[in-house]
Amino acid sequence: MLLWQSIPSPDAGVWYLGPVPLRAYAIAIILGIVVAVLWSDRRWQKIGGKAGEVSDIAFWAVPFGIIGGRVYHVLTDAQLYFGTDANPIDAFKIWQGGLGIWGAIAFGALGTWIAAKRRGISLPRFADTVAPAIALAQAIGRWGNYFNQELFGSPTSLPWGLEIDLVNRPSGYGDFETFHPTFLYESFWCVVVVAIVLIGQNRFKLNNGRVFLLYVAAYSLGRLFIEQLRIDPVNEAGGFRLNTYTALIVFTFAVFWFIRRKDKEETNNKSLGVD
């Protein structure tokens, strides 16, 4: 006999320390960033990097990533901020939720490239080092969606169905009480991605940016399936969510460059007489 019939949602996503609001969404993101920086710094120093270099690069990458994530979200859900009865000022209210991971990865990579170039650090080597930490940060950050009661999936009667308050249910789903906890699926998948990336790096000795590409490909593959469960209102094209197309494009791009860089490594090894 199961001990539970569903997963309850939290009563609140904001707590107050006097007049200061403590938002669970922001706490989850910040915690993920801190864990990622600390772990990345440890991994970076193990391969000869200097202490503090990860923090210096994160000083660029994190703001770029947050801005990119917000820009992607606003552009792909523009009607929420610029449509009828919408308030454009809400586009700046990042604490209410709404960060597109694709924009965060793209802009975060840009910030990392700028910072790495300024310090003379190899971008592929650095990206390989931080890849598993980024996936772990995503696993932690997804719990912010749990407290916001957002980005859940279709109705389900499974014992791990997530209870959603009526006010947070999309139009047409008012009679359903439990939904697929897609935030939880993605969080678990990100932990699996961490394992995949570490195995690829340690057992198969991947390098030259291929560890990071493996992370991108693995995450995108999982996101392709998870995206099909979500029912939050978004823009679609041809019957598919825009994020589905993005995940497919990113997955294809990552796999292509993963293979291409492997061929380049093999060519270089042969020219150097390395078995």
N, C-alpha and C positions, 0 to 999 in steps of 0.2 A: 504494500500500500504506500502510495506517495505521501510525503509529509506536507506537501503544498499543492495547491491547485493553480496558482498563478504567482507572478512576481509583482508585489505592490510598488507603485511609484512613490517617491518621497513626497512628504507633505509640503515641503518648501525647497526652493532652489536658492534662496537668499536668506542670509542671517545678518544681524546687525550688531556691530560692536560700537555701542553708543549710536552716533549718527552715521557711522561708516558702514555701508553695505558690503557684505562679504558674499560674493556670488560664486556658487558652486562651479558654474561654467568656466569662469576665469581661474578659479583655484585649480581645476583639473588641467587646464592648459598650462598654467605656470608650473605645476608639479611635474608635468610631462617634460617641459623644457629643462627644468632643473635636473631631473634624473638623466635626461639625454646628454646634457653638458658634462655632468660629473662622470658618467660612464665613458663618454667619448674622450674626455681628457685622460682618463686612466688608460684606455686603449691606445691613444695617440702617443703617450709617453713610453708605452711598452715597445713601440717600434721606432723609438728615437726622437720623437717630437718633443718640443720644449713645453714645460709647464706654462699654462696661461694662454697658449696659442689657440686652443679650442674656444676659450671664453672670448678672446679678441675677435675671432671669426663669428662667433654666435652673436656678438654685439651688432654685427651687420646682418647676419642671416635671419635672426628672429624677427626684427622689425620688418624686413623685406617680406618674410614669409607671412606675417600677419596681414600686412597691407595687401599682398597678392591674394591671400585667401579671401579677404573681404571683397576685393575688387571682382574676383571671379564670381563670388556669390551674388553680388549686386547686379552684375551684368547678365548672369544667366537667370536671375529672378527679378528682372527690372520692374515688372508689374507691381511687385510688392512695395516698391519705393517711388515709382514714377507713374503708376497707373491711377485710375479714378479713385478718389478719396484717399490716396496714399500721401504720405508725408516724406518728401525727399530727405529731410533731416534724419529720419530713421536709418538711413544708409550708414550713418556714422555711429549708430548705437550698437557697437560690436558686442557689448556685454549681454545683449539680448539673444545672442546666438547668431550663427550664420557665417561660417568660414568654409570656403571651398578648398578641399585638400589639394586639388590640381593647381590652383593659383598659388597656394602656399608653397608647394614643391618647386614650381617654376620660379617664383620670385625669390624664394629662399635660396635656390641654387644660384641665382644671379647675385644675391648678396654674398654668398659664400665665394663665388668666383672673384668678385671685386676684392674681398678681404684677403683671400689666398694670394692673389696676384700682388697685392701691396706688400705682403710678407714673404713673397718668393716661395710659397708652398705649392707642391704639386697637387692640383685639384683632384685628379683621379685617385691618388693615394689617400688624400684626406676624405674624399667622398666614401671610399671603401671603409674607412675607419668608423665613420659616423653612421653608416647605413643601418646597422641593427639598433642603434640607439634611437634613431628617428622612428623606426617602426614601434619601438617600445613606448616612445612619447605619444604616438598616435593611439596606442592601446589604452594609455592612461587618459588622454584627452577626451576620448569618446564618452567617458563617463559623465562629462558635462552635459551631453545630450539627454542622459537619463534624468538628471535633476531638472532639466528644462522641459521634460516630457515632449521631446521632438524627435523627428527623423526615425520614427518607428515604422513597422511594416504592416502588412495586411492582417485582418482579423484571424485569430487562431484559437483553438481550444486546447492546445498543447499545455502541459503543466508548467512550462516556462513562459507562457504568454504574459505579456506585460500589461498591467492595469493602467489605463489612461483615463484621466478625468474628462468628463463630458465636454468641458470648455476647450480642451486641447484636441478633441477628435475632429478630423476633417469633415467637411460637409458630406452627408450621405452615410456616415458611419456612426451616427449617434446611438444606434441600437446595439452596437458592439462594445464590449467592455475590455476585452484582452486582445493584444496585438503582438505580432512578431517583434521581439526586442532586437531590431537590426543593429542598434548601437552595441549590444552585447556580442552579436555575431561578428561584427567588425573588430571589436576589441580582442576577441579570442583569435580571430584570423591574424591580426597584427602580431600576436604572440607567436603564432605558428610561423609567420614571416621572419621573425627574429631567429627562430631555430633554423629555418631554411637558409638564411643568409650566413649564419655562423657555420653551418655544415659546409656550405659552398666555399667559404673562406678557409676553414681549418682542414677539412678533409680533401677537398678538391683543389686547394691552393689557388683559388681565383684571385685575380688582382687587376691592375691597370684599369680601374673603373668598372670592372665587370661585377664586383660585389654589389655596388650601388645599383647597377642596371638589373641585377637579379632581384634586389629589393623592390624596385619600381615595377618590374614585370609580375612578381608574385603578388604584390599588393593590388595591382590593377586587375589581375585575374580574379581574385576574391571579390573585389568591388563590383565586377561585372555581374556576378550572381546575386550579391546582396542588394544591388540597385534595383533588381527586378521585384524585390519584395516590398520596397518602400511605396507609400501611398501619399506622402506629403505633396501638396500641389506644386508642380514645377512645369516649366516649359517642355514641350515634347516636339519631336519631328518624326514623321513616318511611324507614329505609334510607339516610339521609344523615347525615354527620358534623355535630355541632353547629356547628363552625366554618364549614361551608358555609352554614347558615342565617344565621349572623352576618354573613358576607361579603355575602350577598344583601341583607340588611336594610340594612347600612351603605352598600352601593352605591346602593340605591334612595333612601335618605335623602339621600346626597350629591348625586345627580343632581337630585332634586326641589328641593333648596335652591339648587343651582347655577342652575337655570332660574328659580326664584323670585327670586333676587337679581338676575339679569339683567333680568327684567321690572321690578323695582323701580328699577334703574339707568336703564333706558330711560325710565321714567315721570318720574324726577327730571330727566333731561336735557331732556325735552320741556318740562317746566314751567319750566325755566331758559332755554329757548330755545337749547339747545346742540345742534348737529347731530351 
